[in-house]
Amino acid sequence: MRARDKAAVSALRATLAALDNAEAVPVDEGELRGLPLEQSPVGVGVTEAARRELSELSVLDVVRAEAAERLEVAAQLTAPAHADRAARLRAEAAVLLGFLDGPGTA
């Protein structure tokens, strides 16, 4: 990160966001409508929902999916005008796949 590797930073930020989204709890349609303003709960943290805890395998699946998505989009960018974008996506995928191949993975 200190070397300002833009591909690594971009891939890691997007993957962290994907992991954050995977931890989100689905919202029921009835909860979206809610209560009238007068009956709504008041106080700090009242509307907070508990997040799901992802297993190590779930985290690895999300990282694999992010890498696969980048490789798929890069394969579709065949026009010479998109060569830089495709190369950047392949570099981002390589960063993510490097984490999967590194020590400490299942």
Disulfide bonds with the S-S distance in Angstrom:
none
